Amino acid sequence: MDIVIYGIVNSVTLALMALGFTLVYGVCRLPNFAHGALYVLTGYITWILMNRVGLNYPLSMLGALVITGLIGAAMYQFILVRVRGMAISEIIASYAIGLAILEGLRWGGLKGGTFTLPPFIEGSVELLGVSVDFQRLIVVAIGLALMALLWLFVTGTKLGLALKGMAQDERAAMTLGIDSDRMAVVSMAMGSVLAGIAALVLLPLGNIVVEAGYNVLIMAVAVCIVGGLGSWTGAILAAFVIGFAQILTIVLLGAHFQVVVALVAIIVTLILRPSGLFGQQKELEERV
């Protein structure tokens, strides 16, 4: 039962980390390698608003999400729009932005265990003989609710349908009057907010450190590659596959092999099925 319960918690955690990255790539085919930096930045802004500005916890979280969303939109509007369509340049530009944010935070003093966010609810509960703290249960609840809300948004709203249309066929969507750059700005803002939400529910389980940004980026990329770049269904399924594999690895080999599982999953997927579980990319034999 330990493996089952903590496997579910870890899987939803990975899905939360990857949703924003998947959304941005799915809509505008832009690999946002600043995703992990936005994750850490949201936590740090929340801490600043609480401890330096004096706002309460809910207002600090809301303010941090708004600021992160605006930063994500500005990243596309002023920088990434100029390299859109050039795959290597997109990766380099977005990673450079993320690197500047993370190392700028480190230079500004974000190191050690000084910066922490309080859990939403203190304490723990016993489920089927397994002790689980309330914050992890909140992670699962918010993660599942966010997945459901995203599905309702994409299938039931005009803006969501426009984003879905862009994800399916950008050229056809543009012929119907959908502005490609406007949808890209919206998707970058939403992807940044999703990264921020993940930070706000996951960072209370640890410290706000620069290294968390790099780890989140690795996990998000692993989930998206295994699931299939641009596939939200594939990303969620891949999160559960990798999540349970990591828990089994921790039980059998130790916690320090947890990241190795994600890297091995990337390599194996690229060798056996480059398009991922539900990806639409062409297979190697189709391109040759």
C-alpha positions as a Markdown table, in Angstrom:
| # | Residue | x | y | z |
|---|---|---|---|---|
| 1 | Met | 0.0 | 0.0 | 0.0 |
| 2 | Asp | 3.0 | 2.3 | 0.5 |
| 3 | Ile | 3.9 | 1.9 | -3.1 |
| 4 | Val | 0.3 | 2.4 | -4.3 |
| 5 | Ile | -0.4 | 5.5 | -2.3 |
| 6 | Tyr | 2.9 | 7.3 | -2.7 |
| 7 | Gly | 3.0 | 6.2 | -6.4 |
| 8 | Ile | -0.3 | 8.1 | -6.9 |
| 9 | Val | 1.1 | 11.1 | -5.0 |
| 10 | Asn | 4.3 | 11.1 | -7.0 |
| 11 | Ser | 2.5 | 10.6 | -10.3 |
| 12 | Val | 0.1 | 13.5 | -9.8 |
| 13 | Thr | 3.2 | 15.6 | -8.7 |
| 14 | Leu | 4.9 | 14.8 | -12.0 |
| 15 | Ala | 1.7 | 15.6 | -13.9 |
| 16 | Leu | 1.5 | 19.0 | -12.1 |
| 17 | Met | 5.1 | 19.7 | -13.1 |
| 18 | Ala | 4.6 | 18.9 | -16.7 |
| 19 | Leu | 1.1 | 20.4 | -17.5 |
| 20 | Gly | 2.4 | 23.9 | -18.2 |
| 21 | Phe | 5.2 | 22.7 | -20.4 |
| 22 | Thr | 2.8 | 20.4 | -22.3 |
| 23 | Leu | 0.3 | 23.2 | -22.8 |
| 24 | Val | 2.8 | 25.6 | -24.3 |
| 25 | Tyr | 4.3 | 23.0 | -26.7 |
| 26 | Gly | 0.9 | 21.6 | -27.6 |
| 27 | Val | -0.5 | 25.0 | -28.6 |
| 28 | Cys | 2.4 | 26.8 | -30.3 |
| 29 | Arg | 5.0 | 24.0 | -30.6 |
| 30 | Leu | 7.3 | 26.1 | -28.4 |
| 31 | Pro | 9.5 | 24.2 | -26.0 |
| 32 | Asn | 9.6 | 26.5 | -23.0 |
| 33 | Phe | 12.9 | 25.6 | -21.2 |
| 34 | Ala | 12.3 | 28.4 | -18.8 |
| 35 | His | 9.5 | 26.3 | -17.2 |
| 36 | Gly | 11.6 | 25.3 | -14.2 |
| 37 | Ala | 12.7 | 28.8 | -13.6 |
| 38 | Leu | 9.1 | 30.1 | -13.5 |
| 39 | Tyr | 8.4 | 27.4 | -11.0 |
| 40 | Val | 11.0 | 28.6 | -8.6 |
| 41 | Leu | 10.3 | 32.2 | -9.3 |
| 42 | Thr | 6.7 | 31.8 | -8.3 |
| 43 | Gly | 7.7 | 30.3 | -4.9 |
| 44 | Tyr | 10.2 | 33.1 | -4.3 |
| 45 | Ile | 7.8 | 35.9 | -5.2 |
| 46 | Thr | 5.2 | 34.3 | -2.8 |
| 47 | Trp | 7.8 | 34.3 | -0.1 |
| 48 | Ile | 8.8 | 37.9 | -0.8 |
| 49 | Leu | 5.1 | 39.1 | -0.7 |
| 50 | Met | 4.5 | 37.3 | 2.6 |
| 51 | Asn | 7.7 | 38.1 | 4.4 |
| 52 | Arg | 8.8 | 41.5 | 3.0 |
| 53 | Val | 5.6 | 43.1 | 1.7 |
| 54 | Gly | 3.4 | 41.7 | 4.5 |
| 55 | Leu | 0.5 | 40.2 | 2.6 |
| 56 | Asn | -1.3 | 37.2 | 3.9 |
| 57 | Tyr | -0.7 | 33.7 | 2.3 |
| 58 | Pro | -3.6 | 33.6 | -0.1 |
| 59 | Leu | -3.0 | 37.1 | -1.5 |
| 60 | Ser | 0.7 | 36.4 | -1.8 |
| 61 | Met | 0.0 | 33.2 | -3.8 |
| 62 | Leu | -2.5 | 35.1 | -6.0 |
| 63 | Gly | -0.1 | 37.9 | -6.6 |
| 64 | Ala | 2.7 | 35.6 | -7.4 |
| 65 | Leu | 0.6 | 33.7 | -10.0 |
| 66 | Val | -0.4 | 37.0 | -11.7 |
| 67 | Ile | 3.2 | 38.2 | -11.8 |
| 68 | Thr | 4.4 | 34.9 | -13.2 |
| 69 | Gly | 1.7 | 34.8 | -15.8 |
| 70 | Leu | 2.6 | 38.3 | -17.0 |
| 71 | Ile | 6.3 | 37.3 | -17.1 |
| 72 | Gly | 5.5 | 34.3 | -19.2 |
| 73 | Ala | 3.4 | 36.4 | -21.6 |
| 74 | Ala | 6.2 | 39.1 | -21.8 |
| 75 | Met | 8.8 | 36.4 | -22.5 |
| 76 | Tyr | 7.0 | 35.5 | -25.7 |
| 77 | Gln | 5.9 | 38.9 | -26.7 |
| 78 | Phe | 9.4 | 40.5 | -26.5 |
| 79 | Ile | 11.8 | 37.6 | -27.0 |
| 80 | Leu | 10.5 | 34.3 | -28.1 |
| 81 | Val | 8.3 | 35.7 | -30.9 |
| 82 | Arg | 11.4 | 36.7 | -32.7 |
| 83 | Val | 12.8 | 33.2 | -32.9 |
| 84 | Arg | 9.5 | 31.3 | -33.3 |
| 85 | Gly | 9.7 | 28.6 | -35.9 |
| 86 | Met | 13.5 | 28.1 | -35.4 |
| 87 | Ala | 13.5 | 25.1 | -33.2 |
| 88 | Ile | 17.1 | 25.3 | -32.0 |
| 89 | Ser | 16.9 | 29.1 | -31.4 |
| 90 | Glu | 13.6 | 28.6 | -29.4 |
| 91 | Ile | 15.3 | 26.1 | -27.1 |
| 92 | Ile | 18.4 | 28.2 | -26.6 |
| 93 | Ala | 16.5 | 31.4 | -26.1 |
| 94 | Ser | 14.0 | 29.9 | -23.6 |
| 95 | Tyr | 16.8 | 28.1 | -21.7 |
| 96 | Ala | 18.9 | 31.2 | -21.6 |
| 97 | Ile | 15.9 | 33.1 | -20.0 |
| 98 | Gly | 15.4 | 30.4 | -17.5 |
| 99 | Leu | 19.2 | 30.2 | -16.7 |
| 100 | Ala | 19.2 | 34.0 | -16.2 |
| 101 | Ile | 16.3 | 33.8 | -13.8 |
| 102 | Leu | 17.6 | 30.9 | -11.8 |
| 103 | Glu | 21.2 | 32.1 | -11.5 |
| 104 | Gly | 20.0 | 35.7 | -10.9 |
| 105 | Leu | 18.0 | 34.4 | -7.9 |
| 106 | Arg | 21.0 | 32.5 | -6.7 |
| 107 | Trp | 23.1 | 35.6 | -7.0 |
| 108 | Gly | 20.4 | 37.5 | -5.1 |
| 109 | Gly | 20.7 | 35.2 | -2.2 |
| 110 | Leu | 18.3 | 32.3 | -2.9 |
| 111 | Lys | 20.3 | 29.4 | -1.4 |
| 112 | Gly | 20.2 | 27.2 | 1.6 |
| 113 | Gly | 17.1 | 26.3 | 3.6 |
| 114 | Thr | 16.1 | 29.9 | 4.5 |
| 115 | Phe | 13.2 | 30.2 | 2.0 |
| 116 | Thr | 10.2 | 28.0 | 2.8 |
| 117 | Leu | 6.5 | 28.1 | 2.3 |
| 118 | Pro | 4.1 | 26.9 | 5.0 |
| 119 | Pro | 1.9 | 23.9 | 4.2 |
| 120 | Phe | -1.8 | 24.6 | 3.6 |
| 121 | Ile | -2.8 | 22.3 | 6.4 |
| 122 | Glu | -0.5 | 20.9 | 9.1 |
| 123 | Gly | -0.6 | 17.3 | 10.2 |
| 124 | Ser | -1.1 | 13.9 | 8.7 |
| 125 | Val | -3.7 | 11.1 | 8.4 |
| 126 | Glu | -3.5 | 7.3 | 8.1 |
| 127 | Leu | -4.8 | 5.8 | 4.8 |
| 128 | Leu | -5.0 | 2.0 | 4.6 |
| 129 | Gly | -2.3 | 1.8 | 7.2 |
| 130 | Val | 0.0 | 4.3 | 5.5 |
| 131 | Ser | 0.7 | 7.7 | 7.1 |
| 132 | Val | 0.3 | 10.6 | 4.6 |
| 133 | Asp | 0.5 | 14.2 | 5.5 |
| 134 | Phe | -2.3 | 16.5 | 4.5 |
| 135 | Gln | -0.2 | 18.6 | 2.1 |
| 136 | Arg | 0.4 | 15.5 | -0.1 |
| 137 | Leu | -3.3 | 14.8 | -0.2 |
| 138 | Ile | -3.9 | 18.4 | -1.2 |
| 139 | Val | -1.4 | 17.9 | -4.0 |
| 140 | Val | -3.4 | 15.0 | -5.3 |
| 141 | Ala | -6.7 | 16.8 | -5.0 |
| 142 | Ile | -5.5 | 20.0 | -6.7 |
| 143 | Gly | -3.7 | 18.0 | -9.4 |
| 144 | Leu | -6.8 | 16.0 | -10.3 |
| 145 | Ala | -9.0 | 19.1 | -10.1 |
| 146 | Leu | -6.6 | 21.0 | -12.4 |
| 147 | Met | -6.7 | 18.3 | -15.0 |
| 148 | Ala | -10.5 | 18.2 | -15.0 |
| 149 | Leu | -10.7 | 22.0 | -15.2 |
| 150 | Leu | -8.2 | 22.1 | -18.1 |
| 151 | Trp | -10.3 | 19.6 | -20.0 |
| 152 | Leu | -13.5 | 21.6 | -19.3 |
| 153 | Phe | -11.8 | 24.8 | -20.4 |
| 154 | Val | -10.4 | 23.3 | -23.6 |
| 155 | Thr | -13.7 | 21.6 | -24.6 |
| 156 | Gly | -16.2 | 24.1 | -23.3 |
| 157 | Thr | -15.0 | 27.6 | -23.8 |
| 158 | Lys | -14.3 | 29.7 | -27.0 |
| 159 | Leu | -10.7 | 30.5 | -25.9 |
| 160 | Gly | -10.1 | 26.8 | -25.1 |
| 161 | Leu | -11.4 | 25.7 | -28.4 |
| 162 | Ala | -9.2 | 28.3 | -30.2 |
| 163 | Leu | -6.2 | 26.9 | -28.3 |
| 164 | Lys | -7.3 | 23.3 | -29.2 |
| 165 | Gly | -7.6 | 24.4 | -32.8 |
| 166 | Met | -4.1 | 25.8 | -32.8 |
| 167 | Ala | -2.8 | 22.6 | -31.3 |
| 168 | Gln | -4.4 | 20.5 | -34.0 |
| 169 | Asp | -3.6 | 22.5 | -37.1 |
| 170 | Glu | -2.2 | 26.0 | -36.8 |
| 171 | Arg | -2.6 | 26.8 | -40.5 |
| 172 | Ala | -6.2 | 25.8 | -40.6 |
| 173 | Ala | -6.9 | 27.7 | -37.4 |
| 174 | Met | -5.3 | 30.9 | -38.8 |
| 175 | Thr | -7.6 | 30.6 | -41.9 |
| 176 | Leu | -10.5 | 30.7 | -39.5 |
| 177 | Gly | -9.3 | 34.0 | -38.1 |
| 178 | Ile | -7.5 | 32.8 | -35.0 |
| 179 | Asp | -4.4 | 34.9 | -34.3 |
| 180 | Ser | -1.4 | 32.6 | -33.9 |
| 181 | Asp | 0.7 | 35.0 | -31.9 |
| 182 | Arg | -2.2 | 36.0 | -29.6 |
| 183 | Met | -2.8 | 32.3 | -28.8 |
| 184 | Ala | 0.9 | 31.8 | -28.2 |
| 185 | Val | 0.9 | 34.7 | -25.7 |
| 186 | Val | -2.2 | 33.2 | -23.9 |
| 187 | Ser | -0.6 | 29.7 | -23.9 |
| 188 | Met | 2.7 | 31.1 | -22.4 |
| 189 | Ala | 0.8 | 33.0 | -19.7 |
| 190 | Met | -1.3 | 29.9 | -18.9 |
| 191 | Gly | 1.7 | 27.6 | -19.0 |
| 192 | Ser | 3.5 | 29.9 | -16.6 |
| 193 | Val | 0.6 | 30.0 | -14.2 |
| 194 | Leu | 0.4 | 26.2 | -14.3 |
| 195 | Ala | 4.1 | 26.1 | -13.4 |
| 196 | Gly | 3.3 | 28.5 | -10.6 |
| 197 | Ile | 0.4 | 26.5 | -9.2 |
| 198 | Ala | 2.6 | 23.4 | -9.2 |
| 199 | Ala | 5.2 | 25.4 | -7.2 |
| 200 | Leu | 2.7 | 26.7 | -4.7 |
| 201 | Val | 1.4 | 23.2 | -3.8 |
| 202 | Leu | 4.7 | 21.3 | -4.0 |
| 203 | Leu | 7.2 | 23.8 | -2.5 |
| 204 | Pro | 5.7 | 23.5 | 1.0 |
| 205 | Leu | 7.0 | 20.0 | 1.0 |
| 206 | Gly | 10.6 | 21.3 | 0.8 |
| 207 | Asn | 12.6 | 24.4 | 0.4 |
| 208 | Ile | 12.7 | 27.1 | -2.3 |
| 209 | Val | 16.0 | 26.4 | -3.9 |
| 210 | Val | 17.5 | 27.1 | -7.4 |
| 211 | Glu | 18.2 | 23.4 | -8.0 |
| 212 | Ala | 14.4 | 22.7 | -7.9 |
| 213 | Gly | 14.1 | 24.6 | -11.1 |
| 214 | Tyr | 16.5 | 22.3 | -13.0 |
| 215 | Asn | 14.9 | 19.2 | -11.5 |
| 216 | Val | 11.4 | 20.3 | -12.5 |
| 217 | Leu | 12.5 | 21.0 | -16.0 |
| 218 | Ile | 14.1 | 17.5 | -16.3 |
| 219 | Met | 10.9 | 15.9 | -15.0 |
| 220 | Ala | 8.6 | 17.9 | -17.2 |
| 221 | Val | 10.7 | 17.1 | -20.3 |
| 222 | Ala | 10.8 | 13.4 | -19.4 |
| 223 | Val | 7.0 | 13.3 | -19.0 |
| 224 | Cys | 6.4 | 15.1 | -22.2 |
| 225 | Ile | 8.8 | 13.0 | -24.3 |
| 226 | Val | 7.5 | 9.7 | -22.9 |
| 227 | Gly | 3.9 | 10.7 | -23.3 |
| 228 | Gly | 4.4 | 12.3 | -26.7 |
| 229 | Leu | 5.3 | 16.0 | -27.2 |
| 230 | Gly | 2.1 | 18.0 | -27.4 |
| 231 | Ser | -0.2 | 15.3 | -26.1 |
| 232 | Trp | -1.9 | 16.1 | -22.8 |
| 233 | Thr | -3.4 | 12.6 | -22.4 |
| 234 | Gly | 0.1 | 11.1 | -23.1 |
| 235 | Ala | 1.7 | 13.5 | -20.5 |
| 236 | Ile | -0.8 | 12.4 | -17.8 |
| 237 | Leu | -0.3 | 8.7 | -18.6 |
| 238 | Ala | 3.5 | 9.1 | -18.7 |
| 239 | Ala | 3.4 | 10.9 | -15.4 |
| 240 | Phe | 1.8 | 7.8 | -13.8 |
| 241 | Val | 4.3 | 5.4 | -15.6 |
| 242 | Ile | 7.3 | 7.4 | -14.5 |
| 243 | Gly | 5.8 | 8.2 | -11.1 |
| 244 | Phe | 5.3 | 4.5 | -10.1 |
| 245 | Ala | 8.6 | 3.6 | -11.6 |
| 246 | Gln | 10.4 | 6.1 | -9.4 |
| 247 | Ile | 8.6 | 4.9 | -6.2 |
| 248 | Leu | 9.6 | 1.3 | -7.1 |
| 249 | Thr | 13.2 | 2.4 | -7.7 |
| 250 | Ile | 13.3 | 4.2 | -4.3 |
| 251 | Val | 12.0 | 1.1 | -2.6 |
| 252 | Leu | 14.4 | -1.3 | -4.3 |
| 253 | Leu | 17.6 | 0.9 | -5.0 |
| 254 | Gly | 17.3 | 4.1 | -3.0 |
| 255 | Ala | 16.2 | 7.7 | -3.4 |
| 256 | His | 19.3 | 8.9 | -5.2 |
| 257 | Phe | 18.3 | 6.9 | -8.3 |
| 258 | Gln | 15.0 | 8.8 | -8.7 |
| 259 | Val | 16.2 | 11.2 | -11.3 |
| 260 | Val | 18.0 | 8.4 | -13.1 |
| 261 | Val | 14.6 | 6.8 | -13.8 |
| 262 | Ala | 13.4 | 9.9 | -15.7 |
| 263 | Leu | 16.6 | 10.1 | -17.8 |
| 264 | Val | 16.4 | 6.4 | -18.6 |
| 265 | Ala | 12.8 | 6.8 | -19.6 |
| 266 | Ile | 13.8 | 9.6 | -22.1 |
| 267 | Ile | 16.5 | 7.5 | -23.6 |
| 268 | Val | 14.4 | 4.3 | -23.9 |
| 269 | Thr | 11.5 | 6.2 | -25.4 |
| 270 | Leu | 13.7 | 8.0 | -28.0 |
| 271 | Ile | 15.2 | 4.6 | -29.0 |
| 272 | Leu | 12.0 | 2.5 | -29.1 |
| 273 | Arg | 9.3 | 5.0 | -29.9 |
| 274 | Pro | 10.6 | 8.5 | -30.7 |
| 275 | Ser | 7.1 | 10.0 | -31.0 |
| 276 | Gly | 6.2 | 8.9 | -27.4 |
| 277 | Leu | 3.1 | 7.0 | -26.3 |
| 278 | Phe | 0.5 | 9.4 | -27.9 |
| 279 | Gly | 2.7 | 11.8 | -29.9 |
| 280 | Gln | 2.1 | 12.9 | -33.4 |
| 281 | Gln | 5.7 | 13.2 | -34.5 |
| 282 | Lys | 6.8 | 11.0 | -37.4 |
| 283 | Glu | 8.6 | 7.8 | -36.6 |
| 284 | Leu | 12.2 | 7.3 | -37.8 |
| 285 | Glu | 11.2 | 4.9 | -40.6 |
| 286 | Glu | 8.6 | 7.3 | -41.9 |
| 287 | Arg | 11.2 | 10.1 | -42.3 |
| 288 | Val | 13.9 | 8.0 | -44.0 |
